[in-house]
């Protein structure tokens, strides 16, 4: 009789901690997805060629190449 109660208690404990473990894994996965959505990776960007130095720069964030006549 005592063995049945111990076996039942062990089964309940295994199920209980199993659900806690799966819940923790799910939470970590959701945190990672949220973090990845907050920090998007650099993708493909359109570029334009500078008429003075012939260097290609990103169209949305043009920056000076350092040459005197550079329009960016």
C-alpha positions as CSV (number, residue, x, y, z in Angstrom):
1,X,0.0,0.0,0.0
2,X,2.8,2.4,0.9
3,X,4.6,1.5,-2.4
4,X,1.5,2.6,-4.3
5,X,1.4,5.9,-2.6
6,X,5.1,6.5,-3.2
7,X,4.8,5.5,-6.8
8,X,1.8,7.9,-7.2
9,X,3.7,10.7,-5.5
10,X,6.7,10.1,-7.8
11,X,4.5,10.1,-10.9
12,X,2.8,13.4,-9.8
13,X,6.2,14.9,-9.1
14,X,7.5,13.9,-12.5
15,X,4.5,15.3,-14.3
16,X,4.6,18.5,-12.2
17,X,8.3,19.2,-12.8
18,X,7.9,18.2,-16.5
19,X,5.3,20.8,-17.0
20,X,7.5,23.4,-15.3
21,X,10.5,22.4,-17.5
22,X,8.4,22.7,-20.7
23,X,7.0,26.1,-19.5
24,X,10.5,27.4,-18.9
25,X,11.7,26.2,-22.4
26,X,8.7,27.9,-23.9
27,X,9.3,31.2,-22.1
28,X,13.0,31.2,-23.2
29,X,11.9,30.6,-26.8
30,X,9.4,33.5,-26.6
31,X,12.0,35.8,-25.1
32,X,14.4,34.9,-27.9
33,X,11.8,35.6,-30.5
34,X,10.9,39.0,-28.9
35,X,14.6,39.9,-28.7
36,X,15.1,39.0,-32.4
37,X,12.2,41.1,-33.4
38,X,13.6,44.1,-31.4
39,X,17.0,43.8,-33.2
40,X,16.4,43.2,-36.8
41,X,19.3,42.0,-38.8
42,X,20.8,44.1,-41.5
43,X,19.3,43.2,-44.8
44,X,19.8,44.2,-48.4
45,X,19.9,47.9,-49.0
46,X,19.7,50.0,-52.1
47,X,22.9,51.7,-53.1
48,X,23.8,54.7,-55.2
49,X,27.1,55.5,-56.9
50,X,28.8,58.7,-56.0
51,X,29.5,60.7,-59.2
52,X,32.8,62.0,-57.8
53,X,34.5,59.1,-56.1
54,X,32.6,56.2,-57.8
55,X,32.0,54.6,-54.4
56,X,28.7,52.9,-53.6
57,X,26.9,54.1,-50.5
58,X,23.5,53.2,-49.0
59,X,20.8,55.3,-50.5
60,X,19.0,55.9,-47.2
61,X,22.1,56.9,-45.1
62,X,24.5,58.6,-47.4
63,X,27.8,59.7,-45.8
64,X,30.7,61.7,-46.8
65,X,33.6,59.7,-48.4
66,X,36.2,62.4,-47.5
67,X,36.8,63.9,-50.9
68,X,36.3,67.6,-51.4
69,X,33.8,67.4,-54.2
70,X,31.7,64.6,-52.7
71,X,28.1,65.6,-52.6
72,X,27.4,63.3,-49.7
